[in-house]
Amino acid sequence: MKKVYVGIALIFITLLLVSCSEREQYILEGESDHWEAKLKVIVREDDGISKDFVVTYKGDLKQLADLSKLEYSFETAASSGKSEINFNGDPPQKKSFTHLSGGSGSYFDGDQSVTVTVKWDEHEENMELKE
């Protein structure tokens, strides 16, 4: 029985430490004609920052069957992120694509403008993300 209490206490302490390590969290979203984008930013107490950027195609996966190249990027006042995928004849197996990044000493404010660009083959769309 004592082991159960120790286990519960360890879980509680771990959850407490994890929740206290986040200072602020922002979720910004937007969409264009063919794409949706979401940027989740977590600013931690140690001045570290992590960004989870996801773009999702709004149409059917079948419409991406002939896709050869996809580029997607975001840009803020203080940082940016970019990913490029070459499919080399293999069609995408999913409609969502993720770019993860992080670092330290970065600043982020949910009121700032976030510009997203998605390029797929000869097409391009831009959008603004807002909290």
ABEGO torsion letter per residue (X at the ends): XAAAAAAAAAAAAAAAAAAAABABBBBBBBBBAABBBBBBBBBBAAGBBBBBBBBBBABBAAAAAABABBBBBBBBAABBBBBBBBAGGBBBABABBBBBBBEBGBBBBAABBBBBBBBBEABBBBBBBBX
